Amino acid sequence: MVRRAAKEATLNEAIVRLDCLVHPVVLGEASSQPANPQDGDAWIVGTAASGIFTGHDDAIACYASGAWHFLEASSGMVVFDANLAIFRRFDAGWQQPASISDPSGGTSVDNEARVAIGEICQLLREAGLLA
């Protein structure tokens, strides 16, 4: 019976990890446990983490079945940060997309090009690829 319980615990842990990684949406970044977490909540653990988050800087903390599960971030990992409405990529720390200004100024003005570039920038912002 003990062997079966261990197998179920391992399977449950794997399912939690899979669920967190297949649809990687975080609610933001936190350095300590958020109040009243709900099953399925996930957060990027900030630097100088405290409490139950101690020692898990830059990990993804997923809450399931009344417990926190920590997934170590690896280079190239991408999550959607629902708080900031952007995609964040891990590369020796969690990166945010660059902020690009719409075209302005210059000695030669092409209004049609400016409008087109501005629309492209706006679509990239809406997709969470630009800040």
N, CA, C and O atoms as a printed pandas DataFrame, in Angstrom:
     atom_number atom_name residue_name chain_id  residue_number  x_coord  y_coord  z_coord
0              1         N          MET        A               1    0.822   -1.194    0.000
1              2        CA          MET        A               1    0.000    0.000    0.000
2              3         C          MET        A               1    0.867    1.259    0.000
3              4         O          MET        A               1    0.507    2.246   -0.642
4              5         N          VAL        A               2    2.010    1.247    0.712
5              6        CA          VAL        A               2    2.896    2.394    0.771
6              7         C          VAL        A               2    3.457    2.694   -0.615
7              8         O          VAL        A               2    3.562    3.860   -0.997
8              9         N          ARG        A               3    3.819    1.655   -1.375
9             10        CA          ARG        A               3    4.372    1.853   -2.719
10            11         C          ARG        A               3    3.340    2.517   -3.627
11            12         O          ARG        A               3    3.684    3.381   -4.434
12            13         N          ARG        A               4    2.077    2.116   -3.496
13            14        CA          ARG        A               4    1.030    2.695   -4.329
14            15         C          ARG        A               4    0.842    4.176   -4.000
15            16         O          ARG        A               4    0.686    4.996   -4.905
16            17         N          ALA        A               5    0.855    4.519   -2.728
17            18        CA          ALA        A               5    0.694    5.914   -2.319
18            19         C          ALA        A               5    1.847    6.758   -2.844
19            20         O          ALA        A               5    1.635    7.892   -3.273
20            21         N          ALA        A               6    3.058    6.223   -2.817
21            22        CA          ALA        A               6    4.219    6.955   -3.329
22            23         C          ALA        A               6    4.086    7.189   -4.826
23            24         O          ALA        A               6    4.421    8.266   -5.318
24            25         N          LYS        A               7    3.604    6.199   -5.546
25            26        CA          LYS        A               7    3.411    6.342   -6.991
26            27         C          LYS        A               7    2.349    7.400   -7.288
27            28         O          LYS        A               7    2.508    8.206   -8.205
28            29         N          GLU        A               8    1.262    7.395   -6.508
29            30        CA          GLU        A               8    0.207    8.388   -6.715
30            31         C          GLU        A               8    0.721    9.791   -6.422
31            32         O          GLU        A               8    0.386   10.734   -7.139
32            33         N          ALA        A               9    1.525    9.940   -5.384
33            34        CA          ALA        A               9    2.085   11.250   -5.050
34            35         C          ALA        A               9    3.002   11.736   -6.160
35            36         O          ALA        A               9    2.966   12.910   -6.527
36            37         N          THR        A              10    3.823   10.841   -6.698
37            38        CA          THR        A              10    4.716   11.207   -7.801
38            39         C          THR        A              10    3.916   11.594   -9.038
39            40         O          THR        A              10    4.246   12.569   -9.712
40            41         N          LEU        A              11    2.863   10.832   -9.339
41            42        CA          LEU        A              11    2.018   11.143  -10.488
42            43         C          LEU        A              11    1.306   12.476  -10.297
43            44         O          LEU        A              11    1.239   13.279  -11.228
44            45         N          ASN        A              12    0.773   12.722   -9.102
45            46        CA          ASN        A              12    0.084   13.986   -8.834
46            47         C          ASN        A              12    1.036   15.172   -8.991
47            48         O          ASN        A              12    0.663   16.195   -9.565
48            49         N          GLU        A              13    2.261   15.038   -8.484
49            50        CA          GLU        A              13    3.263   16.104   -8.623
50            51         C          GLU        A              13    3.562   16.357  -10.100
51            52         O          GLU        A              13    3.678   17.506  -10.527
52            53         N          ALA        A              14    3.683   15.295  -10.864
53            54        CA          ALA        A              14    3.961   15.431  -12.302
54            55         C          ALA        A              14    2.808   16.124  -13.017
55            56         O          ALA        A              14    3.034   16.941  -13.909
56            57         N          ILE        A              15    1.586   15.808  -12.636
57            58        CA          ILE        A              15    0.416   16.436  -13.271
58            59         C          ILE        A              15    0.366   17.928  -12.933
59            60         O          ILE        A              15    0.055   18.746  -13.798
60            61         N          VAL        A              16    0.669   18.285  -11.690
61            62        CA          VAL        A              16    0.709   19.707  -11.304
62            63         C          VAL        A              16    1.752   20.439  -12.138
63            64         O          VAL        A              16    1.479   21.521  -12.659
64            65         N          ARG        A              17    2.944   19.860  -12.270
65            66        CA          ARG        A              17    4.018   20.482  -13.049
66            67         C          ARG        A              17    3.608   20.626  -14.516
67            68         O          ARG        A              17    3.826   21.671  -15.129
68            69         N          LEU        A              18    3.024   19.584  -15.063
69            70        CA          LEU        A              18    2.594   19.615  -16.456
70            71         C          LEU        A              18    1.536   20.694  -16.672
71            72         O          LEU        A              18    1.593   21.446  -17.644
72            73         N          ASP        A              19    0.577   20.761  -15.763
73            74        CA          ASP        A              19   -0.482   21.766  -15.865
74            75         C          ASP        A              19    0.091   23.174  -15.843
75            76         O          ASP        A              19   -0.357   24.039  -16.595
76            77         N          CYS        A              20    1.071   23.407  -14.993
77            78        CA          CYS        A              20    1.687   24.730  -14.870
78            79         C          CYS        A              20    2.509   25.082  -16.113
79            80         O          CYS        A              20    2.547   26.242  -16.522
80            81         N          LEU        A              21    3.161   24.094  -16.708
81            82        CA          LEU        A              21    4.039   24.363  -17.844
82            83         C          LEU        A              21    3.319   24.380  -19.191
83            84         O          LEU        A              21    3.773   25.046  -20.122
84            85         N          VAL        A              22    2.208   23.661  -19.308
85            86        CA          VAL        A              22    1.505   23.614  -20.586
86            87         C          VAL        A              22    0.800   24.938  -20.871
87            88         O          VAL        A              22    0.729   25.363  -22.024
88            89         N          HIS        A              23    0.290   25.578  -19.854
89            90        CA          HIS        A              23   -0.403   26.863  -20.002
90            91         C          HIS        A              23    0.251   27.863  -19.043
91            92         O          HIS        A              23   -0.324   28.211  -18.012
92            93         N          PRO        A              24    1.459   28.321  -19.393
93            94        CA          PRO        A              24    2.240   29.121  -18.441
94            95         C          PRO        A              24    1.780   30.576  -18.312
95            96         O          PRO        A              24    2.310   31.477  -18.963
96            97         N          VAL        A              25    0.786   30.774  -17.458
97            98        CA          VAL        A              25    0.305   32.128  -17.168
98            99         C          VAL        A              25    0.572   32.403  -15.701
99           100         O          VAL        A              25    0.142   31.642  -14.833
100          101         N          VAL        A              26    1.277   33.485  -15.421
101          102        CA          VAL        A              26    1.534   33.886  -14.038
102          103         C          VAL        A              26    0.721   35.129  -13.721
103          104         O          VAL        A              26    0.392   35.913  -14.611
104          105         N          LEU        A              27    0.401   35.302  -12.454
105          106        CA          LEU        A              27   -0.381   36.460  -12.027
106          107         C          LEU        A              27    0.487   37.670  -11.750
107          108         O          LEU        A              27   -0.021   38.754  -11.463
108          109         N          GLY        A              28    1.793   37.488  -11.836
109          110        CA          GLY        A              28    2.725   38.576  -11.588
110          111         C          GLY        A              28    3.979   38.032  -10.934
111          112         O          GLY        A              28    4.305   36.853  -11.074
112          113         N          GLU        A              29    4.672   38.892  -10.226
113          114        CA          GLU        A              29    5.899   38.526   -9.530
114          115         C          GLU        A              29    5.720   38.819   -8.052
115          116         O          GLU        A              29    5.214   39.877   -7.678
116          117         N          ALA        A              30    6.140   37.876   -7.209
117          118        CA          ALA        A              30    6.007   38.048   -5.763
118          119         C          ALA        A              30    7.232   37.465   -5.077
119          120         O          ALA        A              30    7.754   36.431   -5.493
120          121         N          SER        A              31    7.689   38.136   -4.023
121          122        CA          SER        A              31    8.831   37.642   -3.251
122          123         C          SER        A              31    8.394   36.914   -1.989
123          124         O          SER        A              31    9.224   36.370   -1.261
124          125         N          SER        A              32    7.095   36.904   -1.731
125          126        CA          SER        A              32    6.550   36.140   -0.606
126          127         C          SER        A              32    5.180   35.603   -1.016
127          128         O          SER        A              32    4.580   36.054   -1.992
128          129         N          GLN        A              33    4.718   34.653   -0.264
129          130        CA          GLN        A              33    3.458   33.993   -0.599
130          131         C          GLN        A              33    2.306   34.991   -0.653
131          132         O          GLN        A              33    2.063   35.700    0.324
132          133         N          PRO        A              34    1.594   35.058   -1.774
133          134        CA          PRO        A              34    0.427   35.943   -1.854
134          135         C          PRO        A              34   -0.680   35.472   -0.896
135          136         O          PRO        A              34   -0.785   34.282   -0.598
136          137         N          ALA        A              35   -1.482   36.392   -0.431
137          138        CA          ALA        A              35   -2.592   36.056    0.467
138          139         C          ALA        A              35   -3.684   35.317   -0.301
139          140         O          ALA        A              35   -3.976   35.649   -1.450
140          141         N          ASN        A              36   -4.263   34.349    0.317
141          142        CA          ASN        A              36   -5.410   33.606   -0.220
142          143         C          ASN        A              36   -5.212   33.061   -1.630
143          144         O          ASN        A              36   -6.017   33.355   -2.513
144          145         N          PRO        A              37   -4.161   32.275   -1.866
145          146        CA          PRO        A              37   -3.977   31.724   -3.208
146          147         C          PRO        A              37   -5.079   30.724   -3.553
147          148         O          PRO        A              37   -5.639   30.064   -2.677
148          149         N          GLN        A              38   -5.375   30.629   -4.839
149          150        CA          GLN        A              38   -6.385   29.697   -5.341
150          151         C          GLN        A              38   -5.688   28.615   -6.159
151          152         O          GLN        A              38   -4.622   28.855   -6.724
152          153         N          ASP        A              39   -6.286   27.425   -6.225
153          154        CA          ASP        A              39   -5.724   26.368   -7.065
154          155         C          ASP        A              39   -5.543   26.889   -8.482
155          156         O          ASP        A              39   -6.447   27.501   -9.050
156          157         N          GLY        A              40   -4.378   26.642   -9.042
157          158        CA          GLY        A              40   -4.071   27.082  -10.390
158          159         C          GLY        A              40   -3.319   28.397  -10.453
159          160         O          GLY        A              40   -2.799   28.758  -11.508
160          161         N          ASP        A              41   -3.249   29.127   -9.334
161          162        CA          ASP        A              41   -2.488   30.385   -9.327
162          163         C          ASP        A              41   -1.008   30.087   -9.530
163          164         O          ASP        A              41   -0.487   29.105   -9.002
164          165         N          ALA        A              42   -0.346   30.929  -10.287
165          166        CA          ALA        A              42    1.097   30.791  -10.499
166          167         C          ALA        A              42    1.726   32.171  -10.460
167          168         O          ALA        A              42    1.138   33.150  -10.919
168          169         N          TRP        A              43    2.930   32.236   -9.904
169          170        CA          TRP        A              43    3.656   33.491   -9.742
170          171         C          TRP        A              43    5.114   33.276  -10.080
171          172         O          TRP        A              43    5.637   32.177   -9.895
172          173         N          ILE        A              44    5.777   34.307  -10.571
173          174        CA          ILE        A              44    7.230   34.293  -10.674
174          175         C          ILE        A              44    7.741   34.687   -9.293
175          176         O          ILE        A              44    7.316   35.697   -8.732
176          177         N          VAL        A              45    8.650   33.891   -8.752
177          178        CA          VAL        A              45    9.218   34.217   -7.439
178          179         C          VAL        A              45   10.293   35.279   -7.633
179          180         O          VAL        A              45   11.266   35.064   -8.356
180          181         N          GLY        A              46   10.114   36.415   -6.987
181          182        CA          GLY        A              46   11.053   37.523   -7.111
182          183         C          GLY        A              46   12.340   37.271   -6.338
183          184         O          GLY        A              46   12.479   36.268   -5.637
184          185         N          THR        A              47   13.265   38.192   -6.479
185          186        CA          THR        A              47   14.543   38.084   -5.769
186          187         C          THR        A              47   14.344   38.383   -4.293
187          188         O          THR        A              47   13.361   39.016   -3.908
188          189         N          ALA        A              48   15.267   37.930   -3.479
189          190        CA          ALA        A              48   15.217   38.091   -2.031
190          191         C          ALA        A              48   13.902   37.551   -1.473
191          192         O          ALA        A              48   13.267   38.180   -0.627
192          193         N          ALA        A              49   13.505   36.377   -1.962
193          194        CA          ALA        A              49   12.248   35.770   -1.544
194          195         C          ALA        A              49   12.270   35.425   -0.060
195          196         O          ALA        A              49   13.324   35.159    0.519
196          197         N          SER        A              50   11.082   35.436    0.541
197          198        CA          SER        A              50   10.967   35.138    1.969
198          199         C          SER        A              50    9.848   34.128    2.200
199          200         O          SER        A              50    9.077   33.806    1.296
200          201         N          GLY        A              51    9.784   33.636    3.438
201          202        CA          GLY        A              51    8.748   32.671    3.793
202          203         C          GLY        A              51    8.908   31.388    3.003
203          204         O          GLY        A              51   10.023   30.921    2.774
204          205         N          ILE        A              52    7.801   30.830    2.593
205          206        CA          ILE        A              52    7.832   29.568    1.841
206          207         C          ILE        A              52    8.530   29.723    0.487
207          208         O          ILE        A              52    8.953   28.731   -0.107
208          209         N          PHE        A              53    8.652   30.964   -0.007
209          210        CA          PHE        A              53    9.320   31.218   -1.289
210          211         C          PHE        A              53   10.851   31.295   -1.157
211          212         O          PHE        A              53   11.551   31.360   -2.168
212          213         N          THR        A              54   11.375   31.289    0.078
213          214        CA          THR        A              54   12.811   31.383    0.298
214          215         C          THR        A              54   13.554   30.296   -0.477
215          216         O          THR        A              54   13.171   29.127   -0.455
216          217         N          GLY        A              55   14.618   30.703   -1.159
217          218        CA          GLY        A              55   15.441   29.759   -1.902
218          219         C          GLY        A              55   14.911   29.413   -3.276
219          220         O          GLY        A              55   15.476   28.559   -3.959
220          221         N          HIS        A              56   13.829   30.065   -3.696
221          222        CA          HIS        A              56   13.220   29.767   -4.996
222          223         C          HIS        A              56   13.221   30.983   -5.930
223          224         O          HIS        A              56   12.359   31.088   -6.803
224          225         N          ASP        A              57   14.182   31.904   -5.754
225          226        CA          ASP        A              57   14.249   33.090   -6.614
226          227         C          ASP        A              57   14.187   32.682   -8.083
227          228         O          ASP        A              57   14.851   31.731   -8.496
228          229         N          ASP        A              58   13.393   33.399   -8.867
229          230        CA          ASP        A              58   13.222   33.211  -10.316
230          231         C          ASP        A              58   12.445   31.958  -10.705
231          232         O          ASP        A              58   12.217   31.728  -11.893
232          233         N          ALA        A              59   12.033   31.144   -9.738
233          234        CA          ALA        A              59   11.239   29.955  -10.060
234          235         C          ALA        A              59    9.799   30.367  -10.344
235          236         O          ALA        A              59    9.404   31.502  -10.078
236          237         N          ILE        A              60    9.030   29.446  -10.881
237          238        CA          ILE        A              60    7.595   29.656  -11.025
238          239         C          ILE        A              60    6.939   28.898   -9.879
239          240         O          ILE        A              60    7.128   27.690   -9.738
240          241         N          ALA        A              61    6.171   29.608   -9.064
241          242        CA          ALA        A              61    5.465   28.996   -7.939
242          243         C          ALA        A              61    4.026   28.733   -8.367
243          244         O          ALA        A              61    3.298   29.662   -8.718
244          245         N          CYS        A              62    3.621   27.474   -8.336
245          246        CA          CYS        A              62    2.260   27.081   -8.716
246          247         C          CYS        A              62    1.546   26.563   -7.470
247          248         O          CYS        A              62    2.100   25.758   -6.720
248          249         N          TYR        A              63    0.334   27.021   -7.256
249          250        CA          TYR        A              63   -0.437   26.593   -6.098
250          251         C          TYR        A              63   -1.460   25.562   -6.536
251          252         O          TYR        A              63   -2.263   25.819   -7.433
252          253         N          ALA        A              64   -1.433   24.386   -5.900
253          254        CA          ALA        A              64   -2.390   23.330   -6.234
254          255         C          ALA        A              64   -2.616   22.441   -5.022
255          256         O          ALA        A              64   -1.672   22.083   -4.317
256          257         N          SER        A              65   -3.848   22.094   -4.790
257          258        CA          SER        A              65   -4.229   21.182   -3.707
258          259         C          SER        A              65   -3.685   21.628   -2.358
259          260         O          SER        A              65   -3.256   20.805   -1.550
260          261         N          GLY        A              66   -3.704   22.937   -2.120
261          262        CA          GLY        A              66   -3.300   23.465   -0.824
262          263         C          GLY        A              66   -1.808   23.556   -0.590
263          264         O          GLY        A              66   -1.376   23.750    0.546
264          265         N          ALA        A              67   -1.001   23.418   -1.649
265          266        CA          ALA        A              67    0.455   23.468   -1.484
266          267         C          ALA        A              67    1.099   24.197   -2.654
267          268         O          ALA        A              67    0.557   24.230   -3.759
268          269         N          TRP        A              68    2.267   24.784   -2.392
269          270        CA          TRP        A              68    3.044   25.443   -3.437
270          271         C          TRP        A              68    3.995   24.435   -4.065
271          272         O          TRP        A              68    4.607   23.622   -3.372
272          273         N          HIS        A              69    4.109   24.501   -5.378
273          274        CA          HIS        A              69    5.038   23.666   -6.139
274          275         C          HIS        A              69    5.925   24.630   -6.913
275          276         O          HIS        A              69    5.431   25.578   -7.523
276          277         N          PHE        A              70    7.228   24.391   -6.892
277          278        CA          PHE        A              70    8.182   25.319   -7.500
278          279         C          PHE        A              70    8.837   24.676   -8.713
279          280         O          PHE        A              70    9.354   23.561   -8.641
280          281         N          LEU        A              71    8.808   25.399   -9.831
281          282        CA          LEU        A              71    9.413   24.943  -11.074
282          283         C          LEU        A              71   10.582   25.850  -11.396
283          284         O          LEU        A              71   10.415   27.059  -11.557
284          285         N          GLU        A              72   11.758   25.270  -11.489
285          286        CA          GLU        A              72   12.949   26.058  -11.786
286          287         C          GLU        A              72   12.881   26.569  -13.224
287          288         O          GLU        A              72   12.592   25.806  -14.146
288          289         N          ALA        A              73   13.143   27.840  -13.408
289          290        CA          ALA        A              73   13.131   28.438  -14.744
290          291         C          ALA        A              73   14.391   28.023  -15.491
291          292         O          ALA        A              73   15.461   27.868  -14.903
292          293         N          SER        A              74   14.239   27.849  -16.798
293          294        CA          SER        A              74   15.402   27.519  -17.625
294          295         C          SER        A              74   15.471   28.501  -18.794
295          296         O          SER        A              74   14.464   29.096  -19.178
296          297         N          SER        A              75   16.639   28.660  -19.339
297          298        CA          SER        A              75   16.871   29.627  -20.410
298          299         C          SER        A              75   15.918   29.377  -21.581
299          300         O          SER        A              75   15.801   28.258  -22.081
300          301         N          GLY        A              76   15.248   30.439  -22.001
301          302        CA          GLY        A              76   14.311   30.356  -23.113
302          303         C          GLY        A              76   12.867   30.145  -22.694
303          304         O          GLY        A              76   11.974   30.239  -23.535
304          305         N          MET        A              77   12.607   29.862  -21.420
305          306        CA          MET        A              77   11.242   29.659  -20.938
306          307         C          MET        A              77   10.459   30.960  -21.084
307          308         O          MET        A              77   10.979   32.038  -20.797
308          309         N          VAL        A              78    9.215   30.858  -21.529
309          310        CA          VAL        A              78    8.359   32.027  -21.732
310          311         C          VAL        A              78    7.053   31.825  -20.977
311          312         O          VAL        A              78    6.445   30.757  -21.047
312          313         N          VAL        A              79    6.621   32.864  -20.251
313          314        CA          VAL        A              79    5.332   32.848  -19.569
314          315         C          VAL        A              79    4.581   34.128  -19.931
315          316         O          VAL        A              79    5.181   35.121  -20.341
316          317         N          PHE        A              80    3.278   34.086  -19.774
317          318        CA          PHE        A              80    2.476   35.292  -19.944
318          319         C          PHE        A              80    2.200   35.860  -18.565
319          320         O          PHE        A              80    1.649   35.171  -17.707
320          321         N          ASP        A              81    2.576   37.104  -18.347
321          322        CA          ASP        A              81    2.351   37.793  -17.083
322          323         C          ASP        A              81    1.016   38.530  -17.191
323          324         O          ASP        A              81    0.928   39.574  -17.838
324          325         N          ALA        A              82   -0.015   37.985  -16.558
325          326        CA          ALA        A              82   -1.361   38.558  -16.661
326          327         C          ALA        A              82   -1.450   39.940  -16.039
327          328         O          ALA        A              82   -2.247   40.764  -16.486
328          329         N          ASN        A              83   -0.646   40.212  -15.015
329          330        CA          ASN        A              83   -0.661   41.518  -14.373
330          331         C          ASN        A              83   -0.150   42.609  -15.312
331          332         O          ASN        A              83   -0.725   43.695  -15.380
332          333         N          LEU        A              84    0.923   42.319  -16.027
333          334        CA          LEU        A              84    1.517   43.297  -16.939
334          335         C          LEU        A              84    0.990   43.180  -18.365
335          336         O          LEU        A              84    1.235   44.058  -19.192
336          337         N          ALA        A              85    0.264   42.092  -18.657
337          338        CA          ALA        A              85   -0.272   41.805  -19.995
338          339         C          ALA        A              85    0.844   41.725  -21.044
339          340         O          ALA        A              85    0.720   42.261  -22.145
340          341         N          ILE        A              86    1.941   41.041  -20.674
341          342        CA          ILE        A              86    3.074   40.854  -21.585
342          343         C          ILE        A              86    3.640   39.446  -21.414
343          344         O          ILE        A              86    3.423   38.790  -20.395
344          345         N          PHE        A              87    4.364   39.003  -22.427
345          346        CA          PHE        A              87    5.116   37.769  -22.308
346          347         C          PHE        A              87    6.467   38.095  -21.680
347          348         O          PHE        A              87    7.080   39.115  -21.995
348          349         N          ARG        A              88    6.919   37.220  -20.792
349          350        CA          ARG        A              88    8.230   37.396  -20.162
350          351         C          ARG        A              88    9.072   36.175  -20.473
351          352         O          ARG        A              88    8.581   35.046  -20.439
352          353         N          ARG        A              89   10.338   36.403  -20.774
353          354        CA          ARG        A              89   11.255   35.339  -21.166
354          355         C          ARG        A              89   12.371   35.234  -20.137
355          356         O          ARG        A              89   12.862   36.243  -19.630
356          357         N          PHE        A              90   12.769   33.987  -19.833
357          358        CA          PHE        A              90   13.837   33.793  -18.860
358          359         C          PHE        A              90   15.167   33.656  -19.586
359          360         O          PHE        A              90   15.326   32.818  -20.473
360          361         N          ASP        A              91   16.121   34.497  -19.190
361          362        CA          ASP        A              91   17.494   34.429  -19.700
362          363         C          ASP        A              91   18.375   35.023  -18.611
363          364         O          ASP        A              91   18.657   36.221  -18.608
364          365         N          ALA        A              92   18.808   34.167  -17.683
365          366        CA          ALA        A              92   19.569   34.604  -16.501
366          367         C          ALA        A              92   18.760   35.609  -15.683
367          368         O          ALA        A              92   19.331   36.511  -15.071
368          369         N          GLY        A              93   17.477   35.465  -15.670
369          370        CA          GLY        A              93   16.535   36.354  -14.989
370          371         C          GLY        A              93   15.347   36.595  -15.910
371          372         O          GLY        A              93   15.450   36.413  -17.123
372          373         N          TRP        A              94   14.241   36.997  -15.346
373          374        CA          TRP        A              94   13.029   37.219  -16.148
374          375         C          TRP        A              94   13.108   38.572  -16.853
375          376         O          TRP        A              94   13.269   39.611  -16.214
376          377         N          GLN        A              95   12.993   38.539  -18.170
377          378        CA          GLN        A              95   13.099   39.731  -19.012
378          379         C          GLN        A              95   11.709   40.203  -19.441
379          380         O          GLN        A              95   10.779   39.408  -19.582
380          381         N          GLN        A              96   11.594   41.488  -19.641
381          382        CA          GLN        A              96   10.370   42.068  -20.183
382          383         C          GLN        A              96   10.661   42.564  -21.594
383          384         O          GLN        A              96   11.798   42.919  -21.905
384          385         N          PRO        A              97    9.644   42.592  -22.447
385          386        CA          PRO        A              97    9.877   43.071  -23.800
386          387         C          PRO        A              97   10.317   44.534  -23.827
387          388         O          PRO        A              97   10.017   45.315  -22.924
388          389         N          ALA        A              98   11.027   44.870  -24.879
389          390        CA          ALA        A              98   11.497   46.247  -25.053
390          391         C          ALA        A              98   10.320   47.180  -25.294
391          392         O          ALA        A              98    9.286   46.779  -25.827
392          393         N          SER        A              99   10.498   48.412  -24.897
393          394        CA          SER        A              99    9.511   49.443  -25.169
394          395         C          SER        A              99    9.992   50.226  -26.391
395          396         O          SER        A              99   11.093   50.777  -26.386
396          397         N          ILE        A             100    9.179   50.271  -27.417
397          398        CA          ILE        A             100    9.542   50.957  -28.655
398          399         C          ILE        A             100    8.553   52.089  -28.889
399          400         O          ILE        A             100    7.340   51.887  -28.836
400          401         N          SER        A             101    9.068   53.256  -29.141
401          402        CA          SER        A             101    8.213   54.416  -29.404
402          403         C          SER        A             101    7.708   54.379  -30.839
403          404         O          SER        A             101    8.370   53.857  -31.736
404          405         N          ASP        A             102    6.533   54.939  -31.033
405          406        CA          ASP        A             102    6.023   55.097  -32.389
406          407         C          ASP        A             102    6.921   56.089  -33.130
407          408         O          ASP        A             102    7.540   56.952  -32.507
408          409         N          PRO        A             103    6.991   55.969  -34.458
409          410        CA          PRO        A             103    7.866   56.855  -35.222
410          411         C          PRO        A             103    7.455   58.328  -35.096
411          412         O          PRO        A             103    6.271   58.666  -35.092
412          413         N          SER        A             104    8.467   59.184  -34.993
413          414        CA          SER        A             104    8.223   60.632  -34.955
414          415         C          SER        A             104    9.519   61.333  -35.334
415          416         O          SER        A             104   10.591   60.730  -35.298
416          417         N          GLY        A             105    9.420   62.587  -35.693
417          418        CA          GLY        A             105   10.596   63.388  -36.033
418          419         C          GLY        A             105   11.207   62.984  -37.363
419          420         O          GLY        A             105   10.578   62.294  -38.165
420          421         N          GLY        A             106   12.440   63.420  -37.588
421          422        CA          GLY        A             106   13.149   63.108  -38.824
422          423         C          GLY        A             106   13.030   64.217  -39.839
423          424         O          GLY        A             106   12.156   65.078  -39.736
424          425         N          THR        A             107   13.910   64.194  -40.821
425          426        CA          THR        A             107   13.904   65.232  -41.852
426          427         C          THR        A             107   12.979   64.888  -43.002
427          428         O          THR        A             107   12.476   65.780  -43.685
428          429         N          SER        A             108   12.752   63.606  -43.220
429          430        CA          SER        A             108   11.870   63.166  -44.296
430          431         C          SER        A             108   10.702   62.429  -43.661
431          432         O          SER        A             108   10.897   61.395  -43.021
432          433         N          VAL        A             109    9.500   62.944  -43.828
433          434        CA          VAL        A             109    8.337   62.349  -43.184
434          435         C          VAL        A             109    7.484   61.634  -44.219
435          436         O          VAL        A             109    7.054   62.221  -45.212
436          437         N          ASP        A             110    7.249   60.345  -43.960
437          438        CA          ASP        A             110    6.353   59.544  -44.787
438          439         C          ASP        A             110    5.184   59.156  -43.887
439          440         O          ASP        A             110    5.275   58.205  -43.111
440          441         N          ASN        A             111    4.080   59.905  -44.000
441          442        CA          ASN        A             111    2.940   59.703  -43.107
442          443         C          ASN        A             111    2.350   58.308  -43.213
443          444         O          ASN        A             111    1.954   57.729  -42.202
444          445         N          GLU        A             112    2.286   57.758  -44.422
445          446        CA          GLU        A             112    1.731   56.410  -44.585
446          447         C          GLU        A             112    2.613   55.374  -43.880
447          448         O          GLU        A             112    2.099   54.452  -43.247
448          449         N          ALA        A             113    3.920   55.521  -43.987
449          450        CA          ALA        A             113    4.836   54.592  -43.318
450          451         C          ALA        A             113    4.699   54.729  -41.802
451          452         O          ALA        A             113    4.699   53.728  -41.086
452          453         N          ARG        A             114    4.583   55.962  -41.312
453          454        CA          ARG        A             114    4.424   56.167  -39.870
454          455         C          ARG        A             114    3.152   55.503  -39.355
455          456         O          ARG        A             114    3.160   54.861  -38.305
456          457         N          VAL        A             115    2.080   55.660  -40.086
457          458        CA          VAL        A             115    0.816   55.042  -39.671
458          459         C          VAL        A             115    0.967   53.526  -39.658
459          460         O          VAL        A             115    0.542   52.871  -38.706
460          461         N          ALA        A             116    1.567   52.958  -40.705
461          462        CA          ALA        A             116    1.741   51.505  -40.783
462          463         C          ALA        A             116    2.634   50.992  -39.656
463          464         O          ALA        A             116    2.315   49.986  -39.022
464          465         N          ILE        A             117    3.746   51.675  -39.404
465          466        CA          ILE        A             117    4.661   51.261  -38.336
466          467         C          ILE        A             117    3.973   51.405  -36.982
467          468         O          ILE        A             117    4.115   50.537  -36.120
468          469         N          GLY        A             118    3.236   52.483  -36.790
469          470        CA          GLY        A             118    2.498   52.679  -35.543
470          471         C          GLY        A             118    1.484   51.572  -35.311
471          472         O          GLY        A             118    1.329   51.101  -34.184
472          473         N          GLU        A             119    0.785   51.147  -36.372
473          474        CA          GLU        A             119   -0.189   50.059  -36.245
474          475         C          GLU        A             119    0.499   48.734  -35.927
475          476         O          GLU        A             119   -0.014   47.945  -35.134
476          477         N          ILE        A             120    1.651   48.486  -36.539
477          478        CA          ILE        A             120    2.407   47.265  -36.242
478          479         C          ILE        A             120    2.844   47.272  -34.778
479          480         O          ILE        A             120    2.702   46.267  -34.082
480          481         N          CYS        A             121    3.369   48.392  -34.317
481          482        CA          CYS        A             121    3.780   48.503  -32.906
482          483         C          CYS        A             121    2.600   48.254  -31.978
483          484         O          CYS        A             121    2.737   47.555  -30.973
484          485         N          GLN        A             122    1.453   48.815  -32.304
485          486        CA          GLN        A             122    0.268   48.632  -31.468
486          487         C          GLN        A             122   -0.163   47.171  -31.421
487          488         O          GLN        A             122   -0.512   46.663  -30.356
488          489         N          LEU        A             123   -0.142   46.497  -32.554
489          490        CA          LEU        A             123   -0.500   45.073  -32.573
490          491         C          LEU        A             123    0.474   44.249  -31.756
491          492         O          LEU        A             123    0.062   43.327  -31.053
492          493         N          LEU        A             124    1.775   44.567  -31.833
493          494        CA          LEU        A             124    2.768   43.860  -31.037
494          495         C          LEU        A             124    2.566   44.116  -29.541
495          496         O          LEU        A             124    2.781   43.221  -28.723
496          497         N          ARG        A             125    2.155   45.327  -29.184
497          498        CA          ARG        A             125    1.856   45.626  -27.774
498          499         C          ARG        A             125    0.649   44.819  -27.310
499          500         O          ARG        A             125    0.659   44.241  -26.223
500          501         N          GLU        A             126   -0.391   44.782  -28.140
501          502        CA          GLU        A             126   -1.601   44.026  -27.792
502          503         C          GLU        A             126   -1.313   42.534  -27.645
503          504         O          GLU        A             126   -1.959   41.851  -26.850
504          505         N          ALA        A             127   -0.352   42.031  -28.403
505          506        CA          ALA        A             127    0.021   40.607  -28.321
506          507         C          ALA        A             127    0.976   40.342  -27.164
507          508         O          ALA        A             127    1.347   39.193  -26.927
508          509         N          GLY        A             128    1.382   41.382  -26.443
509          510        CA          GLY        A             128    2.281   41.215  -25.318
510          511         C          GLY        A             128    3.727   41.061  -25.698
511          512         O          GLY        A             128    4.545   40.661  -24.870
512          513         N          LEU        A             129    4.067   41.372  -26.946
513          514        CA          LEU        A             129    5.442   41.220  -27.420
514          515         C          LEU        A             129    6.273   42.496  -27.282
515          516         O          LEU        A             129    7.502   42.452  -27.325
516          517         N          LEU        A             130    5.594   43.626  -27.116
517          518        CA          LEU        A             130    6.261   44.904  -26.840
518          519         C          LEU        A             130    5.599   45.515  -25.612
519          520         O          LEU        A             130    4.420   45.291  -25.336
520          521         N          ALA        A             131    6.378   46.279  -24.898
521          522        CA          ALA        A             131    5.833   46.961  -23.714
522          523         C          ALA        A             131    5.235   48.282  -24.126
523          524         O          ALA        A             131    4.721   49.017  -23.283
